[in-house]
Amino acid sequence: MATRRKERINEALRRMVSQKIVSEVKDPRVGFVTITRVEIYPDMSGADVWVTMLDEDELVKEECLRALNRMRGFFQKDIGNMLKTRLTPRLHFKYDIGVQKSVELDQLIQKARSGDIDHSENAQNPEEDIDNDSSSEGVEAKDISTESDNDSSPTQNFTEQ
């Protein structure tokens, strides 16, 4: 199947399922759900519908996915009318952890940045910090060379006096 056609079908399915969830689904188990992407199978027999939810509770997420998968016939009826293809793809709702991982990564970056701000005040003059560092007393650099072992990474040899 042409990639362009597949992308158009994926986007049409995403829009249609999202719109039906917002306007027609009355099930309380399906709360604030966002359709992040849809991936139709190459043979068009099915499609994975990736969703995210606001609720952090794993039990609520599982119950919501179970409810969406039970409602697949509700969605497929309109999909068949919309696509006008020989096969109507069977929907498989799955939880998209990509958004959750992105949020966690962003939080780690923010935490690292706030830590960098605290340390940046001490690192205004790094040469001064090296000269005043008492932990480096008695350590002399004897030989700095690159050795070409199997990994060909540079190594430094230090010895204490």
Secondary structure, DSSP 4 states (H G I P E B T S, - for coil): --HHHHHHHHHHHHHHHHHHHHHT---TTS-SEEEEEEEE-TTSSEEEEEEEES---HHHHHHHHHHHHHTHHHHHHHHHHHH--SSPPEEEEEE-THHHHHHHHHHHHHHHHHHHHHHHTTTSSHHHHHHH-GGGTTEEEEEEEE--SSS--EEEEEEE-
